């Protein structure tokens, strides 16, 4: 299977693991010459907060792709990926994190999804993380999980 498109899905808890996510994507996408779609999924409440903070005129007028592209986490990731000569684009979505990541994987025809998560206690490991778990079980392609220490 040729790796043409990697979907790097980020959310509100990924600002602290940008380096790990970018390094993983560079290691995977760089040698394959794959394009990377940086996707940021917002819940309705997160979206309203970000739209307000970024000073869009109204939530109804804001485009999720543009909101995601202006988000600091996405900008920082794109900068690192651009420095590694990796072609990037941005997609934004509003809704349930797991469902929207899976939907974006299908829409972008991703060959691989990269998601982040955090190190968990033995009890927490049973749950693994609802978003990461949902993506791993439902994505139409393989998923790489990048564990952070937070």
N, CA, C and O atoms as a GROMACS GRO file, in nm:
protein
  600
    1UNK      N    1   0.084  -0.120   0.000
    1UNK     CA    2   0.000   0.000   0.000
    1UNK      C    3   0.088   0.125   0.000
    1UNK      O    4   0.173   0.142   0.087
    2UNK      N    5   0.067   0.210  -0.096
    2UNK     CA    6   0.139   0.336  -0.102
    2UNK      C    7   0.075   0.435  -0.004
    2UNK      O    8  -0.047   0.443   0.007
    3UNK      N    9   0.159   0.507   0.064
    3UNK     CA   10   0.112   0.605   0.160
    3UNK      C   11   0.108   0.741   0.090
    3UNK      O   12   0.212   0.802   0.066
    4UNK      N   13  -0.015   0.787   0.058
    4UNK     CA   14  -0.028   0.914  -0.014
    4UNK      C   15  -0.079   1.026   0.075
    4UNK      O   16  -0.039   1.141   0.060
    5UNK      N   17  -0.170   0.993   0.168
    5UNK     CA   18  -0.232   1.095   0.253
    5UNK      C   19  -0.232   1.049   0.398
    5UNK      O   20  -0.279   0.940   0.430
    6UNK      N   21  -0.179   1.135   0.485
    6UNK     CA   22  -0.181   1.110   0.629
    6UNK      C   23  -0.270   1.217   0.691
    6UNK      O   24  -0.252   1.336   0.667
    7UNK      N   25  -0.367   1.173   0.772
    7UNK     CA   26  -0.453   1.265   0.846
    7UNK      C   27  -0.397   1.278   0.986
    7UNK      O   28  -0.398   1.181   1.062
    8UNK      N   29  -0.350   1.396   1.022
    8UNK     CA   30  -0.301   1.423   1.157
    8UNK      C   31  -0.412   1.495   1.231
    8UNK      O   32  -0.438   1.613   1.208
    9UNK      N   33  -0.480   1.423   1.321
    9UNK     CA   34  -0.595   1.478   1.392
    9UNK      C   35  -0.552   1.535   1.526
    9UNK      O   36  -0.490   1.466   1.607
   10UNK      N   37  -0.584   1.662   1.549
   10UNK     CA   38  -0.550   1.726   1.676
   10UNK      C   39  -0.674   1.787   1.737
   10UNK      O   40  -0.772   1.816   1.669
   11UNK      N   41  -0.667   1.805   1.867
   11UNK     CA   42  -0.778   1.863   1.940
   11UNK      C   43  -0.727   1.956   2.048
   11UNK      O   44  -0.610   1.992   2.049
   12UNK      N   45  -0.815   1.994   2.140
   12UNK     CA   46  -0.780   2.094   2.240
   12UNK      C   47  -0.671   2.050   2.338
   12UNK      O   48  -0.609   2.134   2.403
   13UNK      N   49  -0.647   1.921   2.351
   13UNK     CA   50  -0.547   1.873   2.447
   13UNK      C   51  -0.412   1.842   2.384
   13UNK      O   52  -0.324   1.787   2.450
   14UNK      N   53  -0.394   1.876   2.258
   14UNK     CA   54  -0.272   1.837   2.188
   14UNK      C   55  -0.164   1.945   2.181
   14UNK      O   56  -0.056   1.919   2.127
   15UNK      N   57  -0.189   2.065   2.234
   15UNK     CA   58  -0.090   2.173   2.227
   15UNK      C   59   0.041   2.132   2.294
   15UNK      O   60   0.148   2.175   2.251
   16UNK      N   61   0.033   2.051   2.398
   16UNK     CA   62   0.154   2.012   2.472
   16UNK      C   63   0.233   1.900   2.405
   16UNK      O   64   0.343   1.867   2.449
   17UNK      N   65   0.178   1.839   2.300
   17UNK     CA   66   0.250   1.730   2.234
   17UNK      C   67   0.273   1.755   2.085
   17UNK      O   68   0.284   1.661   2.006
   18UNK      N   69   0.282   1.881   2.048
   18UNK     CA   70   0.304   1.917   1.908
   18UNK      C   71   0.433   1.854   1.855
   18UNK      O   72   0.435   1.798   1.746
   19UNK      N   73   0.541   1.863   1.933
   19UNK     CA   74   0.670   1.810   1.887
   19UNK      C   75   0.662   1.660   1.859
   19UNK      O   76   0.710   1.614   1.755
   20UNK      N   77   0.600   1.584   1.950
   20UNK     CA   78   0.591   1.438   1.932
   20UNK      C   79   0.505   1.404   1.810
   20UNK      O   80   0.539   1.316   1.732
   21UNK      N   81   0.394   1.475   1.795
   21UNK     CA   82   0.306   1.449   1.681
   21UNK      C   83   0.376   1.483   1.549
   21UNK      O   84   0.372   1.405   1.454
   22UNK      N   85   0.441   1.599   1.546
   22UNK     CA   86   0.510   1.640   1.423
   22UNK      C   87   0.623   1.545   1.389
   22UNK      O   88   0.640   1.507   1.273
   23UNK      N   89   0.701   1.506   1.488
   23UNK     CA   90   0.813   1.414   1.465
   23UNK      C   91   0.763   1.281   1.408
   23UNK      O   92   0.823   1.227   1.316
   24UNK      N   93   0.656   1.231   1.464
   24UNK     CA   94   0.599   1.105   1.414
   24UNK      C   95   0.554   1.119   1.270
   24UNK      O   96   0.582   1.032   1.187
   25UNK      N   97   0.485   1.227   1.239
   25UNK     CA   98   0.434   1.248   1.103
   25UNK      C   99   0.550   1.269   1.005
   25UNK      O  100   0.546   1.217   0.893
   26UNK      N  101   0.652   1.343   1.044
   26UNK     CA  102   0.768   1.363   0.957
   26UNK      C  103   0.834   1.229   0.927
   26UNK      O  104   0.872   1.201   0.813
   27UNK      N  105   0.850   1.146   1.031
   27UNK     CA  106   0.912   1.015   1.014
   27UNK      C  107   0.832   0.924   0.920
   27UNK      O  108   0.890   0.844   0.847
   28UNK      N  109   0.701   0.938   0.923
   28UNK     CA  110   0.614   0.852   0.841
   28UNK      C  111   0.591   0.912   0.702
   28UNK      O  112   0.612   0.844   0.601
   29UNK      N  113   0.550   1.038   0.696
   29UNK     CA  114   0.510   1.099   0.569
   29UNK      C  115   0.629   1.142   0.485
   29UNK      O  116   0.625   1.133   0.363
   30UNK      N  117   0.735   1.187   0.549
   30UNK     CA  118   0.852   1.236   0.476
   30UNK      C  119   0.909   1.135   0.378
   30UNK      O  120   0.914   1.164   0.258
   31UNK      N  121   0.951   1.017   0.425
   31UNK     CA  122   1.008   0.918   0.334
   31UNK      C  123   0.909   0.870   0.227
   31UNK      O  124   0.949   0.832   0.117
   32UNK      N  125   0.781   0.871   0.258
   32UNK     CA  126   0.679   0.823   0.164
   32UNK      C  127   0.639   0.931   0.064
   32UNK      O  128   0.574   0.902  -0.037
   33UNK      N  129   0.677   1.056   0.093
   33UNK     CA  130   0.634   1.166   0.008
   33UNK      C  131   0.485   1.193   0.018
   33UNK      O  132   0.424   1.247  -0.074
   34UNK      N  133   0.426   1.157   0.130
   34UNK     CA  134   0.281   1.172   0.150
   34UNK      C  135   0.244   1.315   0.185
   34UNK      O  136   0.322   1.389   0.245
   35UNK      N  137   0.124   1.354   0.146
   35UNK     CA  138   0.066   1.481   0.186
   35UNK      C  139   0.005   1.462   0.324
   35UNK      O  140  -0.041   1.353   0.358
   36UNK      N  141   0.006   1.569   0.404
   36UNK     CA  142  -0.051   1.561   0.538
   36UNK      C  143  -0.169   1.658   0.549
   36UNK      O  144  -0.158   1.776   0.516
   37UNK      N  145  -0.280   1.606   0.595
   37UNK     CA  146  -0.396   1.688   0.624
   37UNK      C  147  -0.399   1.705   0.776
   37UNK      O  148  -0.418   1.609   0.850
   38UNK      N  149  -0.380   1.829   0.822
   38UNK     CA  150  -0.387   1.858   0.965
   38UNK      C  151  -0.532   1.892   0.994
   38UNK      O  152  -0.586   1.990   0.943
   39UNK      N  153  -0.595   1.810   1.078
   39UNK     CA  154  -0.737   1.828   1.106
   39UNK      C  155  -0.757   1.863   1.252
   39UNK      O  156  -0.701   1.799   1.342
   40UNK      N  157  -0.837   1.966   1.276
   40UNK     CA  158  -0.872   2.004   1.413
   40UNK      C  159  -1.023   1.991   1.427
   40UNK      O  160  -1.099   2.053   1.353
   41UNK      N  161  -1.065   1.910   1.524
   41UNK     CA  162  -1.207   1.890   1.549
   41UNK      C  163  -1.245   1.962   1.678
   41UNK      O  164  -1.178   1.950   1.780
   42UNK      N  165  -1.352   2.038   1.671
   42UNK     CA  166  -1.402   2.114   1.785
   42UNK      C  167  -1.540   2.064   1.824
   42UNK      O  168  -1.621   2.029   1.738
   43UNK      N  169  -1.568   2.060   1.955
   43UNK     CA  170  -1.707   2.041   1.997
   43UNK      C  171  -1.777   2.174   1.969
   43UNK      O  172  -1.711   2.274   1.938
   44UNK      N  173  -1.909   2.178   1.979
   44UNK     CA  174  -1.982   2.302   1.956
   44UNK      C  175  -1.933   2.414   2.049
   44UNK      O  176  -1.911   2.526   2.005
   45UNK      N  177  -1.916   2.381   2.178
   45UNK     CA  178  -1.872   2.482   2.275
   45UNK      C  179  -1.730   2.529   2.246
   45UNK      O  180  -1.702   2.649   2.253
   46UNK      N  181  -1.640   2.436   2.214
   46UNK     CA  182  -1.502   2.473   2.181
   46UNK      C  183  -1.499   2.565   2.059
   46UNK      O  184  -1.425   2.662   2.055
   47UNK      N  185  -1.582   2.532   1.961
   47UNK     CA  186  -1.586   2.609   1.837
   47UNK      C  187  -1.630   2.752   1.864
   47UNK      O  188  -1.569   2.848   1.816
   48UNK      N  189  -1.737   2.767   1.942
   48UNK     CA  190  -1.785   2.902   1.975
   48UNK      C  191  -1.678   2.982   2.046
   48UNK      O  192  -1.659   3.100   2.017
   49UNK      N  193  -1.607   2.920   2.140
   49UNK     CA  194  -1.501   2.988   2.215
   49UNK      C  195  -1.388   3.031   2.122
   49UNK      O  196  -1.341   3.145   2.130
   50UNK      N  197  -1.345   2.941   2.035
   50UNK     CA  198  -1.234   2.972   1.944
   50UNK      C  199  -1.275   3.078   1.842
   50UNK      O  200  -1.197   3.169   1.814
   51UNK      N  201  -1.395   3.069   1.788
   51UNK     CA  202  -1.443   3.168   1.692
   51UNK      C  203  -1.444   3.307   1.757
   51UNK      O  204  -1.405   3.406   1.695
   52UNK      N  205  -1.490   3.313   1.881
   52UNK     CA  206  -1.492   3.440   1.954
   52UNK      C  207  -1.350   3.490   1.980
   52UNK      O  208  -1.322   3.609   1.959
   53UNK      N  209  -1.261   3.401   2.024
   53UNK     CA  210  -1.123   3.439   2.055
   53UNK      C  211  -1.049   3.487   1.930
   53UNK      O  212  -0.968   3.579   1.938
   54UNK      N  213  -1.075   3.425   1.816
   54UNK     CA  214  -1.008   3.463   1.692
   54UNK      C  215  -1.076   3.580   1.622
   54UNK      O  216  -1.035   3.622   1.514
   55UNK      N  217  -1.180   3.632   1.686
   55UNK     CA  218  -1.249   3.753   1.642
   55UNK      C  219  -1.314   3.740   1.504
   55UNK      O  220  -1.308   3.833   1.423
   56UNK      N  221  -1.374   3.625   1.478
   56UNK     CA  222  -1.459   3.614   1.360
   56UNK      C  223  -1.584   3.694   1.390
   56UNK      O  224  -1.619   3.712   1.506
   57UNK      N  225  -1.652   3.744   1.286
   57UNK     CA  226  -1.768   3.828   1.309
   57UNK      C  227  -1.885   3.753   1.372
   57UNK      O  228  -1.960   3.811   1.452
   58UNK      N  229  -1.902   3.624   1.337
   58UNK     CA  230  -2.010   3.546   1.396
   58UNK      C  231  -1.982   3.397   1.373
   58UNK      O  232  -1.916   3.359   1.276
   59UNK      N  233  -2.033   3.315   1.463
   59UNK     CA  234  -2.014   3.170   1.450
   59UNK      C  235  -2.070   3.121   1.317
   59UNK      O  236  -2.008   3.037   1.252
   60UNK      N  237  -2.185   3.173   1.276
   60UNK     CA  238  -2.249   3.128   1.153
   60UNK      C  239  -2.166   3.163   1.029
   60UNK      O  240  -2.174   3.093   0.928
   61UNK      N  241  -2.086   3.269   1.038
   61UNK     CA  242  -2.005   3.311   0.923
   61UNK      C  243  -1.868   3.245   0.922
   61UNK      O  244  -1.796   3.256   0.823
   62UNK      N  245  -1.830   3.179   1.029
   62UNK     CA  246  -1.698   3.118   1.038
   62UNK      C  247  -1.696   2.984   0.965
   62UNK      O  248  -1.789   2.903   0.979
   63UNK      N  249  -1.591   2.960   0.888
   63UNK     CA  250  -1.573   2.834   0.817
   63UNK      C  251  -1.482   2.745   0.902
   63UNK      O  252  -1.373   2.788   0.940
   64UNK      N  253  -1.524   2.621   0.932
   64UNK     CA  254  -1.442   2.535   1.018
   64UNK      C  255  -1.298   2.514   0.968
   64UNK      O  256  -1.206   2.506   1.049
   65UNK      N  257  -1.279   2.507   0.836
   65UNK     CA  258  -1.144   2.492   0.783
   65UNK      C  259  -1.059   2.616   0.815
   65UNK      O  260  -0.942   2.604   0.853
   66UNK      N  261  -1.118   2.734   0.799
   66UNK     CA  262  -1.046   2.858   0.826
   66UNK      C  263  -1.019   2.874   0.976
   66UNK      O  264  -0.910   2.918   1.015
   67UNK      N  265  -1.116   2.839   1.059
   67UNK     CA  266  -1.097   2.847   1.204
   67UNK      C  267  -0.983   2.754   1.245
   67UNK      O  268  -0.896   2.793   1.323
   68UNK      N  269  -0.984   2.632   1.193
   68UNK     CA  270  -0.877   2.537   1.226
   68UNK      C  271  -0.743   2.590   1.179
   68UNK      O  272  -0.643   2.578   1.251
   69UNK      N  273  -0.737   2.648   1.060
   69UNK     CA  274  -0.612   2.698   1.004
   69UNK      C  275  -0.553   2.811   1.087
   69UNK      O  276  -0.431   2.828   1.091
   70UNK      N  277  -0.638   2.888   1.154
   70UNK     CA  278  -0.590   3.000   1.236
   70UNK      C  279  -0.561   2.958   1.380
   70UNK      O  280  -0.511   3.039   1.458
   71UNK      N  281  -0.592   2.833   1.416
   71UNK     CA  282  -0.569   2.786   1.552
   71UNK      C  283  -0.418   2.767   1.575
   71UNK      O  284  -0.348   2.716   1.488
   72UNK      N  285  -0.369   2.808   1.692
   72UNK     CA  286  -0.225   2.806   1.722
   72UNK      C  287  -0.164   2.667   1.708
   72UNK      O  288  -0.054   2.654   1.654
   73UNK      N  289  -0.231   2.564   1.754
   73UNK     CA  290  -0.177   2.428   1.746
   73UNK      C  291  -0.156   2.388   1.600
   73UNK      O  292  -0.053   2.330   1.565
   74UNK      N  293  -0.253   2.418   1.516
   74UNK     CA  294  -0.244   2.384   1.374
   74UNK      C  295  -0.134   2.466   1.307
   74UNK      O  296  -0.056   2.412   1.229
   75UNK      N  297  -0.127   2.594   1.338
   75UNK     CA  298  -0.022   2.679   1.278
   75UNK      C  299   0.117   2.627   1.316
   75UNK      O  300   0.206   2.619   1.231
   76UNK      N  301   0.135   2.592   1.443
   76UNK     CA  302   0.266   2.541   1.488
   76UNK      C  303   0.301   2.410   1.418
   76UNK      O  304   0.416   2.391   1.377
   77UNK      N  305   0.204   2.321   1.405
   77UNK     CA  306   0.229   2.194   1.336
   77UNK      C  307   0.263   2.216   1.189
   77UNK      O  308   0.356   2.155   1.137
   78UNK      N  309   0.189   2.303   1.123
   78UNK     CA  310   0.215   2.331   0.981
   78UNK      C  311   0.354   2.389   0.962
   78UNK      O  312   0.423   2.357   0.865
   79UNK      N  313   0.396   2.474   1.053
   79UNK     CA  314   0.529   2.535   1.043
   79UNK      C  315   0.638   2.427   1.048
   79UNK      O  316   0.731   2.428   0.968
   80UNK      N  317   0.625   2.335   1.142
   80UNK     CA  318   0.723   2.226   1.155
   80UNK      C  319   0.720   2.137   1.030
   80UNK      O  320   0.825   2.100   0.978
   81UNK      N  321   0.601   2.103   0.983
   81UNK     CA  322   0.590   2.017   0.866
   81UNK      C  323   0.640   2.088   0.739
   81UNK      O  324   0.701   2.025   0.654
   82UNK      N  325   0.614   2.218   0.728
   82UNK     CA  326   0.665   2.294   0.614
   82UNK      C  327   0.818   2.294   0.613
   82UNK      O  328   0.880   2.280   0.507
   83UNK      N  329   0.879   2.309   0.730
   83UNK     CA  330   1.025   2.307   0.741
   83UNK      C  331   1.082   2.173   0.696
   83UNK      O  332   1.195   2.165   0.649
   84UNK      N  333   1.002   2.066   0.710
   84UNK     CA  334   1.045   1.932   0.668
   84UNK      C  335   1.005   1.904   0.523
   84UNK      O  336   1.014   1.790   0.477
   85UNK      N  337   0.960   2.008   0.451
   85UNK     CA  338   0.919   1.997   0.311
   85UNK      C  339   0.806   1.897   0.290
   85UNK      O  340   0.804   1.823   0.192
   86UNK      N  341   0.712   1.896   0.383
   86UNK     CA  342   0.595   1.809   0.372
   86UNK      C  343   0.475   1.896   0.334
   86UNK      O  344   0.445   1.995   0.401
   87UNK      N  345   0.408   1.857   0.226
   87UNK     CA  346   0.292   1.930   0.177
   87UNK      C  347   0.177   1.914   0.277
   87UNK      O  348   0.144   1.802   0.316
   88UNK      N  349   0.117   2.026   0.318
   88UNK     CA  350   0.008   2.019   0.416
   88UNK      C  351  -0.114   2.095   0.368
   88UNK      O  352  -0.106   2.186   0.285
   89UNK      N  353  -0.228   2.054   0.421
   89UNK     CA  354  -0.353   2.127   0.406
   89UNK      C  355  -0.423   2.115   0.541
   89UNK      O  356  -0.381   2.039   0.627
   90UNK      N  357  -0.529   2.191   0.558
   90UNK     CA  358  -0.599   2.194   0.686
   90UNK      C  359  -0.747   2.168   0.667
   90UNK      O  360  -0.809   2.219   0.573
   91UNK      N  361  -0.803   2.089   0.756
   91UNK     CA  362  -0.948   2.065   0.759
   91UNK      C  363  -0.995   2.090   0.903
   91UNK      O  364  -0.926   2.056   0.999
   92UNK      N  365  -1.110   2.150   0.915
   92UNK     CA  366  -1.172   2.171   1.044
   92UNK      C  367  -1.308   2.104   1.045
   92UNK      O  368  -1.372   2.090   0.941
   93UNK      N  369  -1.352   2.065   1.162
   93UNK     CA  370  -1.484   2.004   1.175
   93UNK      C  371  -1.539   2.036   1.314
   93UNK      O  372  -1.465   2.059   1.409
   94UNK      N  373  -1.671   2.036   1.322
   94UNK     CA  374  -1.740   2.064   1.448
   94UNK      C  375  -1.830   1.946   1.479
   94UNK      O  376  -1.911   1.906   1.395
   95UNK      N  377  -1.818   1.892   1.599
   95UNK     CA  378  -1.901   1.780   1.641
   95UNK      C  379  -1.826   1.690   1.737
   95UNK      O  380  -1.733   1.734   1.805
   96UNK      N  381  -1.868   1.566   1.743
   96UNK     CA  382  -1.803   1.468   1.829
   96UNK      C  383  -1.663   1.439   1.775
   96UNK      O  384  -1.647   1.407   1.657
   97UNK      N  385  -1.561   1.451   1.861
   97UNK     CA  386  -1.422   1.435   1.816
   97UNK      C  387  -1.399   1.306   1.738
   97UNK      O  388  -1.351   1.309   1.625
   98UNK      N  389  -1.433   1.193   1.798
   98UNK     CA  390  -1.408   1.064   1.735
   98UNK      C  391  -1.481   1.047   1.604
   98UNK      O  392  -1.422   1.008   1.504
   99UNK      N  393  -1.609   1.078   1.604
   99UNK     CA  394  -1.690   1.063   1.482
   99UNK      C  395  -1.638   1.152   1.370
   99UNK      O  396  -1.630   1.108   1.255
  100UNK      N  397  -1.602   1.274   1.402
  100UNK     CA  398  -1.556   1.368   1.299
  100UNK      C  399  -1.419   1.328   1.244
  100UNK      O  400  -1.393   1.345   1.125
  101UNK      N  401  -1.330   1.277   1.329
  101UNK     CA  402  -1.200   1.231   1.280
  101UNK      C  403  -1.219   1.115   1.183
  101UNK      O  404  -1.156   1.111   1.077
  102UNK      N  405  -1.304   1.022   1.220
  102UNK     CA  406  -1.332   0.908   1.132
  102UNK      C  407  -1.392   0.957   1.000
  102UNK      O  408  -1.353   0.909   0.893
  103UNK      N  409  -1.485   1.051   1.007
  103UNK     CA  410  -1.546   1.106   0.885
  103UNK      C  411  -1.442   1.176   0.798
  103UNK      O  412  -1.441   1.159   0.676
  104UNK      N  413  -1.354   1.254   0.860
  104UNK     CA  414  -1.249   1.324   0.785
  104UNK      C  415  -1.152   1.225   0.721
  104UNK      O  416  -1.103   1.249   0.611
  105UNK      N  417  -1.124   1.116   0.790
  105UNK     CA  418  -1.036   1.013   0.733
  105UNK      C  419  -1.096   0.959   0.603
  105UNK      O  420  -1.024   0.937   0.506
  106UNK      N  421  -1.227   0.939   0.603
  106UNK     CA  422  -1.294   0.893   0.483
  106UNK      C  423  -1.299   0.999   0.374
  106UNK      O  424  -1.272   0.970   0.258
  107UNK      N  425  -1.334   1.122   0.412
  107UNK     CA  426  -1.345   1.231   0.314
  107UNK      C  427  -1.212   1.264   0.247
  107UNK      O  428  -1.209   1.296   0.128
  108UNK      N  429  -1.104   1.255   0.322
  108UNK     CA  430  -0.972   1.289   0.267
  108UNK      C  431  -0.904   1.168   0.204
  108UNK      O  432  -0.794   1.178   0.149
  109UNK      N  433  -0.971   1.052   0.214
  109UNK     CA  434  -0.913   0.926   0.164
  109UNK      C  435  -0.777   0.899   0.226
  109UNK      O  436  -0.683   0.859   0.158
  110UNK      N  437  -0.769   0.921   0.356
  110UNK     CA  438  -0.644   0.902   0.429
  110UNK      C  439  -0.600   0.757   0.424
  110UNK      O  440  -0.681   0.665   0.434
  111UNK      N  441  -0.470   0.738   0.409
  111UNK     CA  442  -0.411   0.604   0.413
  111UNK      C  443  -0.368   0.570   0.555
  111UNK      O  444  -0.344   0.454   0.587
  112UNK      N  445  -0.359   0.673   0.641
  112UNK     CA  446  -0.318   0.657   0.780
  112UNK      C  447  -0.371   0.775   0.859
  112UNK      O  448  -0.370   0.888   0.811
  113UNK      N  449  -0.417   0.749   0.981
  113UNK     CA  450  -0.457   0.855   1.073
  113UNK      C  451  -0.357   0.855   1.189
  113UNK      O  452  -0.322   0.749   1.241
  114UNK      N  453  -0.312   0.973   1.229
  114UNK     CA  454  -0.226   0.988   1.346
  114UNK      C  455  -0.304   1.068   1.450
  114UNK      O  456  -0.350   1.178   1.423
  115UNK      N  457  -0.317   1.010   1.570
  115UNK     CA  458  -0.386   1.078   1.680
  115UNK      C  459  -0.297   1.076   1.803
  115UNK      O  460  -0.212   0.988   1.819
  116UNK      N  461  -0.316   1.174   1.890
  116UNK     CA  462  -0.241   1.182   2.014
  116UNK      C  463  -0.326   1.140   2.130
  116UNK      O  464  -0.449   1.134   2.122
  117UNK      N  465  -0.259   1.110   2.239
  117UNK     CA  466  -0.328   1.073   2.363
  117UNK      C  467  -0.232   1.090   2.478
  117UNK      O  468  -0.118   1.134   2.460
  118UNK      N  469  -0.276   1.053   2.594
  118UNK     CA  470  -0.188   1.070   2.710
  118UNK      C  471  -0.163   0.938   2.778
  118UNK      O  472  -0.238   0.841   2.764
  119UNK      N  473  -0.056   0.937   2.853
  119UNK     CA  474  -0.022   0.820   2.932
  119UNK      C  475  -0.129   0.805   3.040
  119UNK      O  476  -0.170   0.904   3.101
  120UNK      N  477  -0.172   0.683   3.064
  120UNK     CA  478  -0.281   0.661   3.159
  120UNK      C  479  -0.239   0.567   3.270
  120UNK      O  480  -0.145   0.489   3.256
  121UNK      N  481  -0.310   0.577   3.380
  121UNK     CA  482  -0.289   0.486   3.492
  121UNK      C  483  -0.337   0.346   3.452
  121UNK      O  484  -0.407   0.334   3.351
  122UNK      N  485  -0.302   0.242   3.527
  122UNK     CA  486  -0.353   0.108   3.492
  122UNK      C  487  -0.505   0.104   3.480
  122UNK      O  488  -0.559   0.036   3.392
  123UNK      N  489  -0.575   0.177   3.567
  123UNK     CA  490  -0.721   0.180   3.558
  123UNK      C  491  -0.764   0.253   3.432
  123UNK      O  492  -0.855   0.207   3.362
  124UNK      N  493  -0.699   0.365   3.401
  124UNK     CA  494  -0.733   0.443   3.283
  124UNK      C  495  -0.705   0.368   3.154
  124UNK      O  496  -0.769   0.392   3.052
  125UNK      N  497  -0.609   0.277   3.158
  125UNK     CA  498  -0.575   0.202   3.038
  125UNK      C  499  -0.691   0.114   2.992
  125UNK      O  500  -0.702   0.083   2.874
  126UNK      N  501  -0.776   0.074   3.084
  126UNK     CA  502  -0.892  -0.008   3.047
  126UNK      C  503  -0.984   0.071   2.955
  126UNK      O  504  -1.049   0.014   2.868
  127UNK      N  505  -0.988   0.202   2.975
  127UNK     CA  506  -1.071   0.288   2.893
  127UNK      C  507  -0.995   0.337   2.770
  127UNK      O  508  -1.055   0.360   2.665
  128UNK      N  509  -0.863   0.353   2.782
  128UNK     CA  510  -0.769   0.392   2.677
  128UNK      C  511  -0.786   0.535   2.631
  128UNK      O  512  -0.687   0.599   2.596
  129UNK      N  513  -0.900   0.586   2.629
  129UNK     CA  514  -0.928   0.720   2.579
  129UNK      C  515  -1.037   0.707   2.476
  129UNK      O  516  -1.017   0.647   2.370
  130UNK      N  517  -1.150   0.763   2.505
  130UNK     CA  518  -1.266   0.738   2.420
  130UNK      C  519  -1.245   0.783   2.276
  130UNK      O  520  -1.288   0.713   2.184
  131UNK      N  521  -1.181   0.899   2.254
  131UNK     CA  522  -1.162   0.947   2.118
  131UNK      C  523  -1.064   0.857   2.043
  131UNK      O  524  -1.094   0.810   1.933
  132UNK      N  525  -0.948   0.832   2.103
  132UNK     CA  526  -0.849   0.747   2.036
  132UNK      C  527  -0.905   0.607   2.012
  132UNK      O  528  -0.884   0.549   1.906
  133UNK      N  529  -0.976   0.555   2.110
  133UNK     CA  530  -1.032   0.421   2.095
  133UNK      C  531  -1.135   0.418   1.981
  133UNK      O  532  -1.134   0.326   1.900
  134UNK      N  533  -1.221   0.517   1.977
  134UNK     CA  534  -1.322   0.522   1.871
  134UNK      C  535  -1.257   0.532   1.732
  134UNK      O  536  -1.299   0.464   1.638
  135UNK      N  537  -1.154   0.616   1.722
  135UNK     CA  538  -1.086   0.631   1.593
  135UNK      C  539  -1.019   0.500   1.553
  135UNK      O  540  -1.029   0.458   1.438
  136UNK      N  541  -0.953   0.435   1.647
  136UNK     CA  542  -0.885   0.308   1.615
  136UNK      C  543  -0.983   0.200   1.572
  136UNK      O  544  -0.952   0.119   1.484
  137UNK      N  545  -1.100   0.198   1.632
  137UNK     CA  546  -1.198   0.096   1.599
  137UNK      C  547  -1.278   0.126   1.473
  137UNK      O  548  -1.320   0.034   1.403
  138UNK      N  549  -1.297   0.253   1.441
  138UNK     CA  550  -1.388   0.291   1.333
  138UNK      C  551  -1.322   0.347   1.207
  138UNK      O  552  -1.386   0.353   1.103
  139UNK      N  553  -1.197   0.389   1.214
  139UNK     CA  554  -1.132   0.451   1.099
  139UNK      C  555  -1.123   0.355   0.980
  139UNK      O  556  -1.106   0.234   1.000
  140UNK      N  557  -1.134   0.407   0.859
  140UNK     CA  558  -1.128   0.323   0.739
  140UNK      C  559  -0.985   0.287   0.697
  140UNK      O  560  -0.964   0.232   0.589
  141UNK      N  561  -0.888   0.319   0.783
  141UNK     CA  562  -0.747   0.294   0.751
  141UNK      C  563  -0.671   0.270   0.882
  141UNK      O  564  -0.729   0.286   0.990
  142UNK      N  565  -0.544   0.232   0.875
  142UNK     CA  566  -0.466   0.214   0.998
  142UNK      C  567  -0.454   0.345   1.077
  142UNK      O  568  -0.464   0.454   1.021
  143UNK      N  569  -0.432   0.331   1.208
  143UNK     CA  570  -0.420   0.446   1.298
  143UNK      C  571  -0.291   0.433   1.378
  143UNK      O  572  -0.260   0.326   1.431
  144UNK      N  573  -0.215   0.542   1.386
  144UNK     CA  574  -0.096   0.548   1.470
  144UNK      C  575  -0.130   0.635   1.590
  144UNK      O  576  -0.176   0.748   1.575
  145UNK      N  577  -0.106   0.583   1.708
  145UNK     CA  578  -0.134   0.654   1.833
  145UNK      C  579  -0.003   0.708   1.889
  145UNK      O  580   0.092   0.632   1.909
  146UNK      N  581   0.004   0.838   1.916
  146UNK     CA  582   0.122   0.902   1.972
  146UNK      C  583   0.090   0.937   2.116
  146UNK      O  584   0.006   1.023   2.144
  147UNK      N  585   0.159   0.870   2.208
  147UNK     CA  586   0.132   0.890   2.350
  147UNK      C  587   0.216   1.004   2.406
  147UNK      O  588   0.338   1.008   2.389
  148UNK      N  589   0.148   1.095   2.473
  148UNK     CA  590   0.217   1.203   2.544
  148UNK      C  591   0.229   1.166   2.691
  148UNK      O  592   0.175   1.064   2.735
  149UNK      N  593   0.298   1.248   2.766
  149UNK     CA  594   0.319   1.220   2.908
  149UNK      C  595   0.223   1.295   2.999
  149UNK      O  596   0.226   1.276   3.121
  150UNK      N  597   0.138   1.381   2.941
  150UNK     CA  598   0.052   1.465   3.026
  150UNK      C  599  -0.057   1.389   3.092
  150UNK      O  600  -0.137   1.447   3.166
   0.00000   0.00000   0.00000
